[in-house]
Amino acid sequence: MTVLQACPVCGQGHLTPQVDTNTVVINGKSYDLPCHFAICNTCESEVADTDDACENARLMKEIRQRVENEMTNKLKEKP
């Protein structure tokens, strides 16, 4: 989220961009996934706009690619 916007939930507050970290566990291995969203200063709703959702999807795809690469490398190591 690039600019402060009016809250689409309550229409009174303004959104403040946030980045939180979620831990994703895949095949027993943990990965930290940054999560972009905004919080309304009035109703405290958490909202992700299009930019946030696209960035979150891009970051998840990066983690998925890392997992695929790690699995491919492990398969190559087996005799």
N, C-alpha and C positions, 0 to 999 in steps of 0.2 A: 504494500500500500504506500503510495508515494506522497499523498497529501491528506491532511485531516479532512474528513468528510462528515456530513451529518449522519447520524445513526439511522439506518433504514428500519430498525426495529421500533424505536420509540419516537423518532423524529425530533427529539429535543437535544440530545447530547451530541458529542463529537467523538469520532473514533481515533484512538491512539494506537499506532502500529506497535506490534509486539513480535518477538521471536522467542519461542519456547523450544525445549528439546524433549522429544519423545524417544524412548528406547524401544527399538524393534528387535525381537529375537527371532532369528532364522536359523534353523538347524543347530540350535544350541549356542549360537554365537550372537552377541549383542552388538547392535549398531545404533549410534546416536543420530536421530533424524531431526533436523531443525524444522520447526513448524511455524509458518508465517500466518498472522491473523491480526485483528485489531479488537480493542475493548472499548465499549462506550463508557464515557465518564459519568453518564446519568443512570442508565439501566443496567450497566455492567454486562451486557450481552457480548459474547465473543462472535466476531463476524470475519469471514474470509471473502475478500472481493476476488474478481477475476485474476488480477495480478498475483495475489496471494496463492490462490488455488493452482495457478500455472507454475509458480515457483515451487510449491510443495510437491506437485507432480514431478517436476524436473529432478528434485532432490531424491525422491523415492526411486525414480528410474536409475539414478546414479548408484544408489545402494543395491538395487536389483542387479545392475551390471557388475558391480563388485562381487556380489555373491555368485553370479554365474561364472565370472573369471576364476574365483577361488575354487569352485567345484570342478571346472575344466582343468585347472592346474593339478588338483588332487587326483583326478582320473588319469592324467598323463604320468603322474608319479608311480602309479600302480603297475607292477610287471605284467 
